[in-house]
Amino acid sequence: MTIEQDIAALRAELADLRAERAVRAVVMRYFRLCDTLGPDTSLDELGLCFTRDALWEGRGRYRKAFGRHEGRDAIVAMLGSYAVPVAHFAMNAHFLSTETITIEGTIEGPEAAVGQWSMLQTSTYRDGRSDLRSAALTIRCAVEDGAWRISHFITENLFARDVDHWSDAAPISVPDVASKEPS
């Protein structure tokens, strides 16, 4: 391999790593916004996570619950229904793991990517109910207007379970350093 070929290979690898980081960032931004959905959430910022012609869909059990939404405006309207006039969630937290991101592109560089995650979601609703859910996520992203955005979001339920509550006033256990004498 020549130096020029080595440099070209390194540039391609760097472009893929940058694309992977950007994909991860837009997905994490989406979930951070979902975790704080309420009347003060910027739906414009939420919308910028998606391409104009994006598709958001639930599959399996989630198909009936969440449906299928085509286009940025429809997706934002669906997500916005959880935010206004009052927040649907009293507490919501998403945890993603088992990530794989595959970058797709040409010699000119990355053009698309598909990521897969396992998601755990802990929620308490405005009415006081709480549950624990897990879903398999497949999220396709593409570059639009110079930014990586979600172009196809698929969520499929793995399990769901009602729980009593997530947080209570129980004291947090910490070492009692005041009663220990220095050695």
Beta strands, then each sheet from edge to edge (+ up, - down):
strand 1: 50-59
strand 2: 68-70
strand 3: 89-106
strand 4: 109-125
strand 5: 130-144
strand 6: 147-163
sheet 1: 2+ 1- 6- 5+ 4- 3+
end
